[in-house]
């Protein structure tokens, strides 16, 4: 991927001066020159479930438009594929092993010494607004959120929600309520640049799309994953969590297809709400001076590998969608460069000209957007409570399962996959002598990373 030959100064000027080209923005809507940030953040969206990214079965016209108008990272990862730690990483720019919000499950209190992304934006003169799911320690104001509307404080629950506003009760479907709050904000006069986050609870279960979207997909017509198993073959300590109990064991083809159809319906309904938000942004006169980001906290299995939930290190759970659109950002471009979800913090800071706080561990990928480099990470690591660690390269993936002394379950074992020859991650090659050199190398790389992060789990390997 190439992004011309101009330097970072020109790139930043293209973004910062974009508002001057729009008379409505210049005259009344926006008196600042820094670009606005609109973060559309979903919950449990598998990265491959966007039509424009190769899935012909799902209807996502508005995400498809974002793909065409921006840059898509096809190898974006969350380090920890579950809500609380993934969001804490996004908002601190740090590994779960640093922000301490996941051990052994969700009992960590969080590392209060870390700078927080919303507060960094607020301190730089941004209005920070949040609507939707809030699944981090403390309330939004504790993290630097100026304004909030229709904030859902739970981890999950029914998508029909009610909020008290101006003395009346507002009830509706979560995605619609959050989109409406964002639209009302965009319709207001903006006197400062804004950092607006719309944190959908969709497509997280319960998978209950409105009837129109439920009818959009027939269970007998949606494809079954090519790596569908009736049961997951490994004891990883997560077989008995709530997510995996949504369907009985062994998995039944018809019941899994029904879940997939409902999952698709949830995504398509959310996509419609995203369309409404982007239309309001266009109508506001602020679109030319706004960076739009679509991402999700983690993926989801829904039948892959015999799993339903997200707490695994396979592509369906560990990889996340990540699309960025804005002035100066290449259009209709896809890159397979490795990036973490929490690389967004320093990247956006660099784009808008804010100093990256010293506590941020992640890496800006602005150089990739500019075409000055093709990679900022050689390895991608995963960490999940006291049960799993992983390391991934472009060709190989090593997963280490641990036996949890806290939970009294799990297994001490390694899994190893050749992603080039087995992209569906079906064949565990850990006992194959042909891969002994690669396995040893990745065991060492993983152990070194664990030591660097002061991992509380042992990093010795066989």
N, C-alpha and C positions, 0 to 999 in steps of 0.2 A: 504494500500500500504506500502510495506517495501523496504528499500534501503540498506540492509545489516546492519552491526553493527559497521562499521568504523566511525570515527569521522570526524569533519569538516576539520581537517588538511589533512587527507588522501584524502578526497573529492577534496580539492583544489589542492593538489599535482597531483592527477590524471588528472586534467584539465590543470594545468600549465605546466606539463612535457610532455604532449601528443606530442608536436612537435618534441621531441627528437627521437621519433620512426620512423620518416619519413626522409629518407636521403636527398630527394630533398629539403624539408623544411629546414633541418639543414644546408645544404651546401650553398644554394643560395637564397632561397625565403624569409626566415623570421628569422631575427637575434634576435628578442625579444622572451620572453617566455610567456608573458601574452596571454591568448586566444583571438582570434579575435571574433567579434560580427557581425553577419549578421541578420539584422532585415528586414523581408519581411512583409510589412504592407499594407493591402488592405483597400478599402473604401466601406462600406455598405455590408459586407459579413455576412449573417445570420449564426449563429454558427452551426446549424444543417445541413447545406448544404455541407457536405463532405462525400463522399461515405463510408470511413472507420469508420465514426462515426454514421453509421446506416441509411444513406439515399441511397437506392439502385438505385435510378433513375438518380443520377448525376455522371458524370465521372470526377474524380479528382485523377488520379493515382499518381501524384507527391506529393500532400498533403497526400494521403494515405500512401505513403512511409515514409513521415515525422512522421506520427502517429505511424507507426510500429517501427521507429528508435528512437523515443523520448517519452516524457511525455506530455499527453494532459490534460488540465484543462477543464472539461466539465461544470464547474460552474464559468467561468470567466465573469466579469461584467465590463462594462463601467459605470461610475457614471452619465454621461450626454450623451445620445445617439444622438449626432449630431457632425459634423466635428470639428469645431473650438475648443469648450471646451474640447472635448475628447482628441484631439491632445495636447492641452495645458496641460492637466493633465498628459498625457504620458511623456511629455518633462520636466515637473517640479516635478512630483511625488506628486502633490497636488490636493485637491478637487477644483472643479469649484468655490466653494464659497470662496476659498482662492486666486486662480490665477485671478479671476475676468475677465474672457474673454467671458462672455455670457449674461450679463444682459442689457436690457431686452431680447434682442435676441443676436446680435453680437456687441453691442456698447461698451463693456468694453475695456479698453486699455491694460489690463494685469498688473499683479503685478511684477514690475521690480526688486523687492528685492529678488525674488526666484532664487535659483541656477538652472541651466539648464543642463539636462542630457548630451547632446553632449559636452558642455563645460567641464563638469566634466570628461568625457572620454578624451577630448583633453588635459586637464591639467595633466592627469595621463600618458600622453605619447602616446595616440592613434591618428592615422590619422582618422579624421571624414569626411565621404563622404556621400552625399545625392543626390539621383536622384528621380524624380517623384513629386507628389503633395506636395506643401508647403502651408499649410492653417493655419498659425499662424502669430501673430503680428510681423512685421518687416521681414527682409530677413533671410535666413539660417545663414549667417555669424554672425548675431546678437545673435544667439543661440549657437555659438561655432562650426559651420560647417567649416572645413578647405577647403574642395574641394566639388564642386557641378557640376552636368552636367544634362542638360535637366530637369530643375526644372520648374514645372508648378505652377505659383503663384495664380491661381484662385481657387475657390471652386468647380466649375464644368464647363463642357463645352463639345464640341464634342471630341470624342476620336481620331479622325484624327488630329494630331498636327504637328507643324513645329518648329524647333529650329535652330538658327544660330550657326554653329560651324566651326571654322577655315576658315571663309570666305565663307562657303557654307551653303545652307539651307537643313536641314535633315527633311524629312517628313515621317510620318508613324502612325501606330496605337499606342496609348499611352503605352499599356503594353509591346509591342515589343520594343519601343524606350527606355523605362526605363530599361528593362532587358538587352538590348544591352549596355547601359551605365555602368551598374553594371558589365557585363562580361568584358568590356574593362578595367575597374578598376582591376578586379581580375587577368587579364592577365598581368598586370604590376608587376614589381618587388616590393615587399613590404619590406621596411626597418624598419617599426614599426608595432605594432599590429593595426588593423583597426576596426572601428565601422562604418559599411556600412549599410545604410538604403535605401531600395527600396520601395518607397511609391506609390503604384499603384493608379490610379484613378478608376480602375475597382474594383468591378462590379457596381459602381455608374451609375445611368442613365446619359445621354441617353443610353438605352440598345441597343447597335448597334454592336453586335459581328461580326467578319468577317464571310463571307458566309459559310465557312466550319463548323463553330461552330453554326451558326444560323440554319443550316440544321441538326445539331446533335440532336435536340430536337423538337418533334412534339407537338404543343399545345394541341391536343386532347389526348396525351399520358402522359403528365406530371400530377402529382397528384394535385388536388385542396386541399388547407389546410383544415384539419378537423374542424378548427374553422373559416372557411370562413363565413363572413357576407356580406349581400348586402350593409349595412350601419353601421358605427360605432354608437353604441347607446348612447354615452355620448358626451356632449359639453365640450371639453377640451381646446378650444382655438386654435387648430391646424387644424381644418377642412378645412380652406381656404388657407393653405399654398401651395406653388408651388407643392410639392411632391404629395399632395392629389388630385391635379387638373389634374394629368397626365391621369386619366380616369374619365369619368363622373359618377355621382351618379344617381341612386343606382348602385352598382358594378354589372357588367355582368359577368357571369361565363366564357364565351368564351374570353372576353377581358382580364380578369385576368389570365387565362391559357396562353394566348399569352405572357403576360408580364413575367410570370414565366419561360416559355420556353426561352425567350430572356435572362433573368437573369441567368439561368443555362448556357447558351452559353457563357456569359461574364465570368462566374466563370471558366468554362472549358478552355477557351482561356487563361486566366490569369494563370491557373494551368500549362499549357504547357510552358509558359514563366518562371515560377518558376522552372520547370524542367531544362530549359536551364541554368539558373543561378546556380543551384546546380551541374549540370554537369561541368560547368566551375570551380566551387569551387573544385570539385574532381580533375579535371585536373591540377589545380594550385599547388597541393600538400599541400594545407593549410586546407583541410577539417578536418583532425584529431585534429587540434588545433583551431577549429572554433565552436562557439555556434550559432546555427541557430534557429531563432524565427519566427514563423508565427502568426500574429494577425491581427485584424481589428479594426477600430475606433468605430464601432457600428454595430448593425444588421440592419434588414429591414423587413417590414411587407409583402409587395407584396401579398395582399389578406387576410392575417390573420386579423381577427377582423374587416373586412371591411376597412382596412387601406392599404395604399401603401408605405408610408414613414417610418421614423424611430423614430419620436418624441413621443414615448410612453414608458411605463414601463413594457410592456409584454416581455416575454422571447425572442420573435423573434427580438426585438429591443435592449433590455438592455443587453442581454448576447452576448459575442463575442467569436470567436474561439481563442484559445491560445495553441500553440504547441511549445515545446522546445526540441531541440536535441543537444547533445554534450557529450564529454568525461566525464564519471562519472554520467551522467544523465540517470535514468532508461529508458530502451527501452520498447516499446509496452505496455506502462502503462497509465492508465486513472485514474484520481482522481477527486472526486466531491468536493474537498476542495474549499471554497469560496476564490477567489482572485479578486482583481481589475486589470484592464489593467495597471494602473499606478503603481502597485506594481513592475513592471519590473525594474524600475529605481533602487531602493535599492537592489533588488535581484541580478541584474547583477553586481552592485558595490561590493556586498559581495562575489560573486563567483570569481571575478577577483582580489579581494584584494584591492579595492579602498574604502576609507572612505566615508560614506554616508553623504552628506551635511546636516547641521542642519535644513535647511528650508524644507527638504523632509518630508512630512506627512505620506506617504504610508509605507507599511510593507513588508519586505523581506519575500519571501516564500521558501527560501533555505532549511529551516528545513523540509518543506513538501517534497521537492525533495530528501532529505537525509533520509526520513522516521523517523525523530526524533519527528515529530508532525503530527497531522492530520488536524489542523486548525490554521489559524492566524486571522481569522475574524469570529465573531458570527453572525453579521448582515451585510447586504449589503445595502447601501443607494443610492438613486437616487435624482438628482436635475436638473431641466430643467427650465431655465429662471425664470420668475415670475409666472409660471403657474402650476408647478407640483413638488412634493416631494414624495419619497417612501422609504420603508424599507422592506427588504426581509429576511426571515429565510429559513431553509431547508424545512419547511412545509407551511409557510404562507407568504402572501404578502399584504402589506397595501399601497395603493396609495392615496395621497391627491391632489385633484385638487383645484386650487385657481381661483378667479376672478381677472384678470389682470387690474389694474387701468391704466396702461400704454397703453395696447392694447384695453381696453374696451370690453373684451370678456372672456370667460371661465366660470366656475361654481364652487361654494364652495361646495365640496362634497368629501366623502371618498369612495374608492372601497376596497374590501377585498376578497382575494382568498385563498382557501385551496389547495395548490399546490400538496399535497400528493394524495388527492382524485379527484382533478380537474387540472391535469397538463397542460391542454390546456387553462386554465384561462378563462372559459366561464361563470361560475356562480358567480355573485357578492353576497357575503354572508354578506354584511355590516349590513343588517337588521335582520339577523338570530340570535335570542337570544342564541342559542347554542354556538356561538362564542364570546359572549360578553366579556369574560375574556381575550381571546387572542387579541381581537380588542383593548381593553383598554390598555393592556400591550404594544402593538406596537405603539399606539398613543403616549404613554409616551416616549418610546424609540426614536421615530422619533423627538418628540419635544425636547428631551434632546440633540440629535445630532445637530439639528438646532441651539440650543442655544450655543453649543460648537463651532460651525462654524461661529457664529455671523451672521446667516442668516438674510437677509434683509426682508424676509417674516415673518409674525407672526407665532409663534410656539405654541400658545395656542390651545388647543383641547377641544372638547365637552366632 
